[in-house]
Amino acid sequence: MEVFGQPWPWYVAGPLIGLFVPLLLVLGNRRFGISSSLRHLCAAMGSRLPLFRYNWRAEGWNLAFVLGIVGGGFVAGVLLPHPAPLELNPQTAAALRQMGLSPEDGLVPRELFSWQALLNWKGFVFLLLGGFMVGFGARWAGGCTSGHAISGLSALQPPSLLATLGFFAGGLLAAHLILPWALQALR
Amino acid sequence: MALPIPDEFPLEDSQPTPSALSLIPYFVAGGFFGFLAIRSEIASWYRIYEMFRFESFHMYGIIGSAVLTGALCLRLLRRWGLEMRPSEPGRYRYLLGGLVFGLGWGLVGACPGPIYALLGSGVAGAGVVFLGALLGTYAYGWLQRRLPH
């Protein structure tokens, strides 16, 4: 049981994640992709926009899958929590401390994700805007990291390579240019 | 149903509504994925930040070995006639949409899978990110016709 509470190395986790591509294809000819669930939720809430007018119940597998992810997150994060801090590169940790974050506990910085952080309207808006871009960009690009960077690249589809390049370009801009400025503004 | 601009993964309108029972395997598979997302630390804001600073191999190793595994499996499955549908044509949607997604990914340090996993593990802020992602999805549906694809 010990192993289930420890962090898993990349060479265990990576291949296991890759197996979701054939698994979902075999289970029901599905494409491993998670951001579509956000579209189905908009459809389920009854939006009349053309993008959301379809029989979302027929895509129920995707909603069942993400509900499962929430459950798996509960088991791993709440029932079998790993209390030790992440083993980050010391250079990364130093850069984080300089920006006012303390990478001592949990998977995410409490300065950004705790209840207390949400009470600060700036922190709330930061997360809301970041999430907004994730949702907007994923639908515009027609998929997220799972749909493009994992499924699409596995299938050697050129559009997914373009999307993955976009993901990385955006992430680099955010981490190096926007984040230091945004964290300063949050303080 | 024909959409004005097709989504990357076209929906098959003829599909019947599945029974709740047939959804159980997907729920279980999702459970494994959520567990994996937490245990492998891909759901960690810190790991994403570290990746974009090129200061750790962890995320690159995960994505690289996942793609390799997926590609090998797809090659095998092709022999049995199982294949992934091709993507929609286009350039701008992938580059620009990808860029916007990446900006969000770099800030909140979580893509949709990890957002759900963090929700389950009780991270308060993940709820706000999820709400933002829903709003963003809706906003795209609203602006779809006016964006380059």
Interface residues (C-beta under 8 A of the other chain):
Chain A: F4 Q6 P7 W8 W10 Y11 V12 A13 G14 P15 L16 I17 G18 L19 F20 V21 P22 L23 L24 L25 V26 L27 G28 N29 R30 R31 G33 I34 S35 S36 S37 L38 R39 L41 C42 S47 L49 P50 L51 F52 R53 Y54 N55 R57 A58 E59 G60 W61 N62 A64 F65 V66 L67 G68 I69 V70 G71 G72 G73 F74 V75 A76 G77 V78 H82 L86 L88 N89 Q91 T92 A95 L96 P103 G106 L107 V108 P109 L112 F113 S114 W115 A117 L118 G123 F124 F126 L127 L128 L129 G130 G131 F132 M133 V134 G135 F136 G137 A138 R139 W140 A141 G142 G143 C144 T145 S146 G147 H148 A149 I150 S151 G152 L153 S154 A155 L156 Q157 P158 P159 S160 L162 A163 T164 L165 G166 F167 F168 A169 G170 G171 L172 L173 A174 A175 H176 I178 L179 A182
Chain B: M1 L3 P4 D7 E8 F9 L11 E12 D13 Q15 P16 T17 P18 S22 L23 I24 P25 Y26 F27 V28 A29 G30 G31 F32 F33 G34 F35 L36 A37 I38 R39 S40 E41 I42 A43 S44 W45 Y46 R47 I48 Y49 E50 M51 F52 R53 E55 S56 F57 H58 M59 G61 I62 I63 G64 S65 A66 V67 L68 T69 G70 A71 C73 L74 L76 L77 L82 E83 M84 R85 P86 S87 E88 P89 G90 R91 R93 Y94 L95 L96 G97 G98 L99 V100 F101 G102 L103 G104 W105 G106 L107 V108 G109 A110 C111 P112 G113 I115 Y116 A117 L118 L119 G120 S121 G122 V123 A124 G125 A126 V128 V129 F130 L131 G132 A133 L134 L135 G136 T137 Y138 A139 Y140 G141 W142 Q144 L147
